[in-house]
Amino acid sequence: MANQISSAKEELNTPQHQVTKVSSFAEIRECALTSEKSLHATVTFKPGDIISTFGAKEILTEPSYLTLQLNEQEHILLTPEFLQYINHSCDPNVFLDTTNMVVTCLSQIEVGEEMTFFYPSTEWSMDQEFDCHCGTQGCLGQIQGAGHLHPDVLQTYQLSDYNWQFTTADARIKLKRLYPSIQS
């Protein structure tokens, strides 16, 4: 079975990246210098297109840097596994819809373009916070999860149903503690 999987992947190498075709619509690029991986489109997508379905390879009770949060107690490892290489951006071009278990296109994606999503769209409080270097005009800097962002910021993003419900209803007390200036 492993031979079938590796022979099904088309590998293209350049001096800067090793490229592995992983599906009919995407390839993983691995940087030769840093070993960082990213998922890139091999076809064009327009806003609203469903790029892929996904499921749970495994359900965990605690988050990890590779999981998506479904609810307060469930965090999933993705299948197909190559979707884990959709990196963060503060100006994402895809959304991981954890209700319908689909990846949807938010803005035009051209062939060769990296697919990115806004990590706090699915994560209330991330396992590993990090300093974002996405370079977009609206870069938020430190990324910790939706629970650490002001509601005015969250309203500019598409969020998972879980995070949106939590943000707009159950989390008002927590948000008020973080941001005392918020009016009820």
Residue pairs with C-beta under 8 A, 6 or more apart in sequence:
9 20
9 21
9 22
10 20
10 21
11 18
11 19
11 20
11 21
12 18
12 19
12 20
12 21
12 27
13 19
15 32
16 31
16 32
16 33
17 29
17 30
17 31
17 32
18 29
18 30
18 32
19 27
19 28
19 29
19 30
20 27
20 28
20 30
21 27
21 42
22 28
22 39
22 80
22 82
23 42
23 52
23 80
23 82
24 42
24 43
25 41
25 42
25 43
25 45
25 51
25 52
26 39
26 40
26 41
26 42
26 52
26 82
26 115
27 39
27 40
27 42
28 37
28 38
28 39
28 40
28 82
28 85
29 37
29 38
29 39
29 40
29 114
30 36
30 37
31 37
37 85
38 85
38 87
38 114
38 115
39 82
39 83
39 85
39 86
39 87
39 114
39 115
40 112
40 113
40 114
40 115
41 109
41 110
41 111
41 112
41 113
41 115
42 111
42 112
43 111
44 108
44 109
44 110
44 111
45 51
45 105
45 108
45 109
46 105
46 108
47 105
47 106
47 107
47 108
48 104
48 105
49 104
49 105
50 102
50 103
50 104
50 105
51 94
51 102
51 103
51 104
51 105
51 115
52 80
52 83
52 102
52 103
53 101
53 102
53 103
54 78
54 79
54 80
54 83
54 96
54 101
54 102
54 103
55 76
55 78
55 79
55 101
56 76
56 77
56 78
56 79
57 76
57 77
57 78
57 79
57 81
58 76
58 77
59 70
59 74
59 75
59 76
60 67
60 74
60 75
60 76
60 77
61 73
61 74
61 75
62 75
62 127
63 69
63 75
63 123
63 125
63 126
63 127
64 75
64 77
64 127
65 126
65 127
65 128
66 77
66 78
66 84
67 75
67 76
67 77
67 127
68 75
68 76
68 78
68 96
68 98
68 122
68 123
69 75
69 98
69 122
69 123
69 124
69 160
69 162
69 163
70 76
70 98
70 162
71 162
72 124
72 162
77 84
78 84
83 96
83 103
86 94
86 96
86 103
86 115
86 116
86 117
87 114
87 116
88 116
88 117
88 118
88 119
88 130
88 132
88 134
88 143
89 116
89 117
89 118
89 134
89 136
90 118
90 132
90 134
90 136
90 138
90 139
90 140
91 116
91 134
91 136
91 137
91 138
92 106
92 116
92 117
92 118
92 121
92 157
93 105
93 106
93 107
93 108
93 109
93 113
93 115
93 116
93 117
94 103
94 104
94 105
94 106
94 109
94 115
94 116
94 117
95 103
95 104
95 106
95 117
95 118
95 121
95 158
96 103
96 117
96 121
96 122
96 160
97 103
97 104
97 160
98 122
98 160
98 161
98 162
99 160
99 161
103 115
106 158
109 115
116 134
118 157
118 158
119 126
119 143
119 145
120 126
120 143
120 144
120 145
120 146
120 148
120 149
120 154
120 157
120 159
120 163
121 146
121 157
121 158
121 159
121 160
121 163
122 159
122 160
122 162
122 163
123 145
123 146
123 163
124 145
124 146
124 147
124 162
124 163
124 166
125 144
125 145
125 147
125 148
126 143
126 144
126 145
129 142
129 143
129 144
129 145
129 148
130 142
130 143
131 141
131 142
131 143
132 139
132 140
132 141
132 142
132 143
133 139
138 156
140 149
140 153
146 154
146 159
146 163
146 166
146 167
147 166
147 171
147 174
147 175
147 178
148 178
150 175
150 179
150 182
151 167
151 168
151 175
151 179
151 182
154 163
154 167
159 167
167 175
172 182
172 184
175 182
176 182
176 184
